[in-house]
């Protein structure tokens, strides 16, 4: 597989067993969770990683959540290269995705399509038309096409979904479900749930409520690696940060010790800000910590080898062909 990093070593490891890999290209991914759990932030981090490697990056921004603040917060390298789609109705979005998938497969393009979000997409531009049953039928038919398109290509479709309360007739038994019916659950090669971590999480010791929050990343379904879960820190000002993720993951595994506001690493003590600054500026120190977190011995250059793309990031002409 060709992998696309999430920008967070802990999440990459949960998805693929390596801090350098991440999400495979050529699959359908569903990311769901409650409001404020970091779904869009994770998607923007993936888009940023795709742009860094000259992959095609497409954002179907139904919710209109992509703003200049998100560009600065997620430090997106070149937002002008993102292909934007502003379609709001389901049929046009599905047709757009199908066209991109087919043309991308024909031209051997590597890339990522983010749909943010399915739950906010209306069946039709007419507000009083359609029903939930019709919406599910349309989505089910489209997913069957996608399963014959994307696995044969190097383009991953990431669908962001929301949670809905599912009351079963008893007031104290509240469960949650996701829009899209069973079709989306069955069609997805990878399903990820994001939710706020419990107060007992070890990472709550190294982040304050003013700086960020601890999120539980659960791989609910995976056809590529063992389903698992991990905690990571979502920063309010910087979103997902690679060096910060190394510190958090090393602390969670017990590689770094934290006591009295000081981290202990390689016989030296660091304040958190100083350790973060050192990892960003000292490549040797960062590589040492990465080697401790990478049990398989895989190097980043080995993951990216033979994965150079000559993709064209211009919008696809939907009217032609």
C-alpha positions in Angstrom: 0.0 0.0 0.0 0.8 3.6 -0.4 0.2 5.3 3.0 -0.7 8.9 3.9 0.4 10.1 7.3 -2.1 11.8 9.6 0.6 14.1 11.0 0.4 12.4 14.4 2.7 9.4 15.2 0.3 7.9 17.7 -2.6 7.9 15.2 -0.4 6.4 12.4 0.7 3.6 14.7 -3.0 2.8 15.6 -3.9 2.7 11.9 -0.9 0.8 10.5 1.5 -0.3 13.2 4.1 2.3 12.2 4.4 5.9 13.3 5.3 6.8 9.7 2.5 5.2 7.7 -1.1 6.1 8.5 -4.1 5.7 6.2 -3.7 3.6 3.0 -4.6 5.1 -0.3 -7.3 3.5 -2.4 -9.9 3.0 0.3 -13.1 4.4 1.8 -12.8 5.9 5.3 -15.5 7.0 7.7 -14.6 9.3 10.5 -17.4 10.0 13.0 -17.8 11.5 16.4 -19.4 14.2 18.5 -19.0 18.0 18.0 -15.6 19.3 18.9 -13.9 15.9 18.8 -11.4 16.9 16.0 -12.9 15.3 12.9 -12.3 18.3 10.6 -8.9 19.0 12.2 -7.8 15.4 11.5 -9.1 15.8 7.9 -7.2 19.1 7.4 -4.0 17.5 8.8 -4.4 14.7 6.2 -4.9 17.3 3.5 -1.7 19.1 4.6 0.3 15.8 4.5 -1.1 15.2 1.0 0.0 18.6 -0.2 3.4 18.1 1.2 3.9 15.0 -0.9 2.4 16.6 -4.1 -0.7 14.5 -4.0 -4.2 15.6 -5.1 -6.1 17.2 -2.3 -9.9 17.7 -2.7 -12.2 19.2 -0.1 -16.0 19.0 -0.4 -16.8 21.6 2.2 -20.6 21.2 2.7 -20.5 22.7 6.2 -18.4 25.7 5.1 -16.0 25.1 8.0 -12.8 25.7 6.1 -11.7 29.2 6.9 -8.4 31.2 6.9 -8.1 30.5 10.6 -8.0 26.8 9.8 -5.2 27.4 7.3 -3.1 29.1 9.9 -4.0 26.8 12.7 -3.2 23.6 10.8 -0.2 25.3 9.0 -1.4 24.1 5.6 1.5 24.5 3.2 -0.3 25.7 0.1 -4.0 26.1 0.4 -4.3 27.4 -3.1 -3.6 23.8 -4.4 -6.7 22.4 -2.7 -9.5 21.6 -5.1 -12.7 22.9 -3.5 -16.2 21.7 -4.1 -19.2 23.7 -2.8 -22.0 21.4 -3.8 -24.7 21.0 -1.1 -27.0 18.3 -2.5 -26.2 14.6 -2.3 -26.6 13.6 -5.9 -24.2 16.3 -7.3 -21.6 15.5 -4.5 -21.7 11.8 -5.4 -21.4 12.5 -9.1 -18.4 14.8 -8.4 -16.7 12.0 -6.3 -17.4 9.4 -8.9 -15.9 11.5 -11.7 -12.8 12.3 -9.7 -12.3 8.7 -8.8 -12.6 7.5 -12.4 -10.4 10.2 -13.9 -7.9 9.9 -11.1 -7.7 6.1 -11.6 -7.2 6.6 -15.4 -4.3 9.0 -14.8 -2.7 7.1 -11.9 -3.2 10.1 -9.6 -2.5 9.7 -5.9 -4.7 11.8 -3.6 -7.3 12.3 -1.0 -10.9 13.4 -1.2 -12.5 14.8 2.0 -16.3 15.0 2.3 -17.1 17.3 5.2 -19.7 16.2 6.0 -22.2 13.6 4.9 -24.7 14.4 7.6 -24.9 18.1 6.5 -25.5 17.1 2.8 -29.1 17.5 1.7 -30.7 15.0 -0.8 -31.8 17.8 -3.0 -31.6 21.6 -3.2 -35.4 21.7 -2.6 -35.8 21.5 1.2 -39.2 19.7 1.1 -38.1 17.0 -1.3 -36.9 13.5 -0.6 -36.9 11.3 2.5 -34.5 9.5 4.7 -35.2 6.2 3.0 -34.6 7.7 -0.5 -31.4 9.3 0.8 -30.1 5.9 2.0 -31.0 4.3 -1.3 -29.1 6.9 -3.3 -26.1 6.6 -1.0 -26.2 2.8 -1.1 -26.2 2.8 -4.9 -23.3 5.2 -5.0 -21.2 3.3 -2.5 -21.5 0.2 -4.7 -19.9 2.2 -7.5 -17.2 3.6 -5.2 -16.2 0.1 -4.1 -15.4 -0.7 -7.7 -13.5 2.5 -8.3 -11.4 3.5 -5.3 -9.8 0.2 -4.5 -8.5 0.1 -8.0 -6.9 3.6 -7.7 -4.6 5.4 -5.3 -7.2 7.9 -4.1 -8.8 7.7 -0.7 -12.3 9.0 0.1 -12.6 10.2 3.6 -16.2 10.8 4.7 -16.8 12.8 7.9 -20.0 11.9 9.7 -21.8 13.0 12.8 -23.6 11.3 15.7 -27.3 11.2 16.2 -29.1 10.1 19.4 -30.9 6.8 19.0 -33.7 6.6 21.7 -35.0 3.0 22.2 -38.1 3.9 24.1 -36.4 4.1 27.5 -35.4 7.5 28.8 -32.2 6.4 30.5 -30.9 4.2 27.6 -29.5 6.6 25.1 -27.3 5.2 22.3 -25.9 6.9 19.2 -26.0 6.1 15.5 -24.6 7.7 12.4 -26.5 9.0 9.3 -26.1 6.9 6.2 -27.6 3.6 7.3 -25.9 0.3 7.2 -24.6 0.8 3.7 -21.8 3.3 4.8 -20.8 1.0 7.7 -20.4 -2.0 5.4 -18.8 -0.2 2.5 -16.1 1.5 4.6 -12.7 -0.2 4.6 -11.8 1.9 7.7 -14.0 3.4 10.4 -12.7 5.7 13.1 -14.5 7.2 16.1 -13.3 10.3 17.8 -14.5 11.2 21.3 -13.4 13.1 24.3 -11.1 11.0 26.5 -12.0 10.2 30.1 -10.5 12.2 32.9 -8.4 9.1 33.9 -6.3 9.3 30.7 -2.6 9.6 31.3 -2.2 12.4 28.9 -4.4 14.8 30.9 -1.3 15.3 33.1 0.7 17.0 30.4 -1.9 19.3 28.9 -4.1 22.0 30.5 -7.7 22.7 29.6 -6.6 26.1 28.2 -4.1 24.5 25.7 -6.1 21.6 24.3 -8.0 18.4 25.1 -7.3 14.7 25.1 -9.2 12.8 22.4 -9.7 9.0 22.2 -9.0 7.7 18.7 -10.8 4.4 18.2 -10.4 2.2 15.1 -13.8 0.6 15.0 -13.3 -1.3 11.7 -10.1 -1.9 9.7 -9.4 -4.2 6.7 -5.7 -3.3 6.9 -4.6 -3.6 10.6 -5.9 -4.7 14.0 -8.7 -2.5 15.3 -7.3 -0.6 18.4 -7.6 2.7 20.2 -5.2 5.3 21.5 -5.3 8.8 23.1 -3.8 11.9 21.5 -3.7 15.6 22.3 -5.7 18.1 20.2 -4.2 21.6 20.6 -6.6 24.5 20.2 -3.9 26.8 18.6 -2.1 24.3 16.5 -4.4 21.3 15.9 -2.3 18.2 15.3 1.5 18.7 15.7 4.1 16.0 14.9 6.7 16.8 17.6 4.0 17.3 20.2 2.5 13.9 19.2 5.9 12.3 19.7 6.1 13.7 23.3 2.6 12.6 24.1 3.1 9.1 22.7 6.5 8.6 24.4 5.0 9.7 27.7 2.0 7.4 27.3 4.4 4.4 26.6 6.6 5.3 29.6 9.6 6.3 27.4 9.5 9.9 28.8 9.0 10.6 32.5 7.1 13.6 33.7 7.4 14.9 37.2 7.0 18.4 38.7 6.5 20.0 35.3 9.8 18.5 33.9 10.3 15.8 31.3 13.3 13.4 31.6 14.8 12.3 28.3 18.3 10.9 27.6 19.6 11.8 31.1 18.5 15.4 30.8 15.5 17.4 32.1 13.3 19.6 30.0 10.4 21.9 30.4 7.7 21.0 27.9 8.2 24.1 25.8 12.0 23.5 25.8 11.6 19.8 24.8 9.2 20.7 22.0 11.6 23.4 20.7 14.5 20.9 20.9 12.7 18.3 18.9 11.7 20.8 16.2 15.3 22.0 15.8 17.5 19.0 16.6 17.0 16.4 13.9 19.2 13.9 15.7 17.2 14.1 18.9 13.9 13.8 17.1 15.2 10.8 15.2 16.3 9.1 18.5 12.9 9.5 19.9 11.2 8.3 16.7 13.4 5.2 16.8 12.2 4.4 20.3 8.6 4.7 19.2 9.1 2.6 16.0 9.6 -1.0 17.0 9.6 -2.3 13.4 12.7 -0.3 12.5 10.9 1.3 9.5 12.5 4.6 8.3 10.4 7.5 6.9 12.3 7.4 3.6 11.4 3.7 3.2 7.7 4.5 3.6 7.8 7.3 1.0 10.1 5.4 -1.4 8.5 4.9 -4.9 5.5 7.0 -3.8 6.3 10.2 -5.8 3.2 11.4 -7.6 3.0 13.5 -10.7 -0.6 14.4 -9.9 -2.4 17.4 -11.4 -4.1 19.4 -8.7 -6.3 21.4 -11.1 -10.1 20.9 -10.7 -11.6 18.1 -12.8 -13.9 19.3 -15.6 -17.1 17.6 -14.8 -18.7 18.6 -18.1 -16.2 16.8 -20.3 -16.3 13.0 -20.6 
